[in-house]
Amino acid sequence: MYNLVNYAWSGTGSAFGPLMIASLYSNYITRAGALSGMVTGALISGLWHYSGYDMLPLVPGFFSSLCVMYG
């Protein structure tokens, strides 16, 4: 049960967390960048279990979402 809740909150945090932080501190986020960052963060966080690494899925999802939004 803990793993299910962990993945659910990781997906939510990876999708919406970077967008909220970037929208507060930056004026360079476009609508397309925000949408692609949300999708990327949720996908990376959701598929992280299949990579075999033992890291929380929030970390790679969060930073990949930030990179896609600014890239």
Stockholm file with secondary structure:
# STOCKHOLM 1.0

chainA/1-71         MYNLVNYAWSGTGSAFGPLMIASLYSNYITRAGALSGMVTGALISGLWHYSGYDMLPLVPGFFSSLCVMYG
#=GR chainA/1-71 SS CHHHHHHHHHHHHHHHHHHHHHHHHCSCCCHHHHHHHHHHHHHHHHHGGGGCCCSCTHHHHHHHHHHHHHC
#=GC SS_cons        CHHHHHHHHHHHHHHHHHHHHHHHHCSCCCHHHHHHHHHHHHHHHHHGGGGCCCSCTHHHHHHHHHHHHHC
//
